[in-house]
């Protein structure tokens, strides 16, 4: 393909995914060499891809759900179709890598997953998606903190706060509104979610995920989860669910930050 053919977004996405022919890959690299902003954006896309793969690649090794096999009629051909259906379902989860859709996990989530664990999983995905961003890590910056908090409180329908984490060496960068997860069984609309992002002196990032309309009052104690390379401390306090995530801080350090957050949010 000639270098006179314009480089498109499709080319860039294929380049990130390693799906370009060698000749076209060289053309894209030459094009990026003279466009540092685009090169930086491509690097961010690669970071997001790697982070999401770290979260979801283990799903590909999971066995086909027994419920899908049980649904298939007797007979080897029917069983084969059930196995294919199972792999299609798993593939739908892996499709998050291509579409960057944060809510895609809801459809494939295990019914047995607790609400707290669901919050931890969603928080980890959100952290993996936005923490590598260089140019647009937040929607509203810390210089507009009052507006940010008022806006998120209005959208969530409850008062939210951005804790001060300077004592832990972390400064507020800002925050953003995220799509939440609805309940397909009841037809409930997804409730919006807030994400606050903090950064340390060495560039380490921590995000606080805040969700309302939570009904898991029995999970008030801190719980720890690890989703790929993202460590998460999460807890539920009345109708709020919180999850503190980081791929930069170790578990001990992140737990200290979580305790600092909890003390400030406790009424």
C-alpha positions in Angstrom: 0.0 0.0 0.0 1.4 3.4 -1.0 2.4 5.9 1.6 0.2 8.3 -0.3 -2.9 6.6 1.2 -3.9 8.6 4.2 -3.3 7.2 7.7 -6.8 6.7 9.3 -8.0 5.9 12.8 -8.6 2.3 11.6 -4.9 2.1 10.7 -3.9 3.4 14.2 -6.2 1.0 16.0 -4.9 -1.9 13.9 -1.4 -0.8 14.6 -2.1 -0.8 18.4 -3.5 -4.3 18.1 -0.6 -5.6 16.0 -2.8 -6.4 13.0 -1.1 -4.2 10.3 0.9 -5.7 7.5 4.6 -5.0 7.8 4.7 -2.4 5.0 1.7 -0.5 6.3 3.1 -0.7 9.8 6.3 1.1 8.6 4.2 3.8 7.0 2.2 4.4 10.2 5.5 4.6 12.3 6.9 7.2 9.8 3.7 9.1 10.1 3.7 9.0 13.9 7.4 10.1 14.0 6.4 13.6 12.7 3.3 13.8 14.9 4.2 13.6 18.6 0.7 14.2 19.9 -0.7 11.3 17.9 2.3 9.1 18.9 1.5 9.9 22.6 -2.2 9.0 22.0 -1.2 5.7 20.4 1.1 5.0 23.4 -1.9 5.7 25.7 -4.0 3.3 23.7 -1.4 0.6 24.1 -1.2 1.2 27.9 -5.0 0.8 28.1 -4.9 -2.3 25.9 -2.2 -3.9 28.1 -4.0 -3.0 31.3 -7.4 -4.4 30.1 -5.7 -7.6 28.8 -4.1 -8.1 32.2 -7.7 -7.9 33.7 -9.5 -10.1 31.2 -7.1 -12.6 29.7 -7.6 -14.9 32.7 -11.2 -15.2 31.7 -10.2 -17.0 28.5 -8.8 -19.9 30.6 -12.0 -20.3 32.5 -14.0 -23.5 31.8 -17.2 -23.3 29.8 -20.0 -22.5 32.4 -21.8 -25.7 33.4 -25.1 -24.1 33.0 -24.5 -23.7 29.2 -23.6 -27.4 28.9 -26.7 -28.4 30.9 -28.9 -26.4 28.6 -27.8 -28.4 25.5 -29.8 -31.5 24.5 -28.2 -34.9 24.7 -25.9 -35.8 21.8 -22.4 -35.0 20.9 -23.3 -32.4 18.2 -25.5 -30.5 20.7 -22.7 -30.6 23.3 -20.3 -29.2 20.7 -22.7 -26.3 20.0 -23.0 -25.6 23.7 -19.2 -25.5 24.0 -19.1 -23.0 21.1 -21.7 -20.9 22.7 -19.6 -20.9 25.9 -16.6 -19.7 24.0 -18.7 -17.0 22.3 -19.8 -15.8 25.7 -16.2 -15.6 26.9 -15.3 -13.9 23.7 -17.8 -11.2 24.4 -16.0 -10.4 27.6 -12.7 -10.3 25.7 -14.3 -7.9 23.3 -13.9 -5.2 26.0 -10.4 -4.9 24.7 -11.6 -3.7 21.3 -14.4 -1.5 22.3 -13.2 -0.1 25.6 -16.7 -0.5 27.0 -16.7 -0.3 30.8 -20.2 -1.7 31.2 -19.6 -4.9 29.1 -18.7 -7.0 32.1 -22.3 -6.7 33.5 -23.8 -9.1 31.0 -21.2 -11.8 31.7 -20.9 -11.3 35.5 -21.5 -14.3 37.7 -24.9 -14.2 39.5 -23.1 -15.2 42.6 -20.8 -12.2 42.6 -21.5 -10.0 45.6 -22.3 -6.4 45.2 -19.1 -5.4 46.8 -17.0 -7.6 44.6 -18.9 -6.2 41.6 -17.9 -2.7 42.7 -14.3 -3.8 43.0 -14.3 -5.3 39.5 -15.9 -2.2 37.9 -13.5 0.1 39.8 -10.5 -1.9 38.6 -11.6 -1.7 35.0 -12.2 2.1 35.3 -8.8 2.5 36.9 -7.1 0.5 34.2 -8.8 2.5 31.5 -8.2 6.1 32.8 -5.1 6.0 35.0 -2.7 5.6 32.0 -4.1 8.7 30.4 -1.7 11.6 30.0 -3.8 14.3 28.3 -7.3 13.5 29.6 -7.1 11.6 32.8 -10.1 13.5 34.3 -13.1 15.4 32.9 -13.0 18.2 35.5 -9.7 19.2 37.1 -8.9 19.9 40.7 -8.8 23.6 40.0 -12.6 23.3 39.8 -13.0 21.0 42.8 -16.2 22.8 44.1 -17.8 22.5 40.7 -16.7 18.9 40.3 -18.1 17.8 43.7 -21.4 19.7 43.1 -21.8 18.3 39.6 -21.1 14.7 40.7 -23.4 15.0 43.7 -26.2 16.2 41.5 -25.7 13.4 39.0 -25.5 10.7 41.6 -28.4 12.1 43.6 -26.4 12.1 46.8 -23.7 14.2 48.4 -20.3 13.0 47.4 -16.9 14.3 48.6 -13.4 14.2 47.4 -11.2 13.3 50.4 -7.9 15.2 51.0 -5.0 12.7 50.7 -2.1 15.1 51.1 -1.1 13.3 54.3 -0.5 10.2 52.1 1.5 12.2 49.5 -1.4 12.2 47.0 -2.9 15.3 45.4 -6.3 15.5 43.8 -6.1 15.6 40.0 -9.9 15.9 39.4 -12.6 13.4 38.6 -15.1 12.2 36.1 -18.6 10.7 35.7 -18.8 7.1 34.7 -21.7 4.9 33.5 -22.9 2.6 36.1 -24.5 -0.9 36.0 -28.2 -1.4 35.7 -30.2 -4.5 36.7 -31.4 -6.2 33.6 -33.8 -8.4 35.6 -35.7 -5.4 37.0 -35.2 -3.1 34.0 -33.5 -0.5 36.3 -31.5 2.2 34.6 -27.8 2.3 35.3 -26.9 4.7 38.1 -24.0 7.1 37.4 -20.8 6.5 39.2 -18.1 9.0 40.3 -14.4 8.6 40.0 -11.8 10.8 41.7 -8.2 10.5 40.6 -5.1 11.3 42.8 -1.4 11.4 41.9 1.8 11.2 43.9 5.1 13.0 43.5 6.5 10.1 41.5 3.5 9.9 39.2 1.8 7.1 41.0 -2.0 7.2 40.6 -4.9 6.2 42.8 -8.6 6.3 41.9 -11.6 6.4 44.2 -14.7 4.9 42.8 -18.0 6.0 44.4 -21.4 4.3 43.7 -24.8 5.0 45.2 -27.9 2.8 45.5 -25.9 0.0 47.0 -27.7 -2.7 49.0 -24.8 -4.7 50.5 -24.9 -3.4 54.1 -23.1 -6.6 55.4 -19.9 -5.6 53.6 -18.9 -2.6 55.8 -15.4 -4.0 56.5 -12.5 -3.4 54.2 -12.1 -6.1 51.6 -9.1 -6.6 49.3 -9.2 -7.7 45.7 -6.7 -7.9 42.9 -7.8 -7.7 39.3 -4.9 -8.3 37.0 -2.3 -5.7 38.0 -4.8 -3.5 39.8 -5.1 -3.7 43.6 -8.4 -2.6 45.2 -9.7 -2.0 48.7 -13.5 -1.7 48.8 -16.2 -1.3 51.3 -19.9 -0.5 51.6 -21.2 2.2 54.0 -25.0 2.3 54.1 -26.1 3.2 50.5 -22.7 4.0 49.2 -20.1 1.7 47.7 -16.5 2.7 47.6 -13.4 1.2 46.0 -9.9 2.6 46.1 -7.7 1.3 43.3 -4.0 1.5 42.3 -1.6 -0.4 40.1 1.3 1.6 41.6 0.9 1.3 45.3 1.5 -2.0 47.2 -1.2 -3.5 49.3 0.1 -2.1 52.6 0.4 1.5 51.3 -3.0 1.3 49.6 -4.7 0.1 52.8 -3.3 3.1 54.7 -4.7 5.4 52.0 -8.1 3.6 52.2 -8.2 4.1 56.0 -7.5 7.8 55.4 -10.4 8.0 52.9 -12.7 6.1 55.2 -12.0 8.4 58.2 -12.9 11.4 56.1 -16.0 10.0 54.6 -17.4 8.5 57.8 -20.3 10.7 59.0 
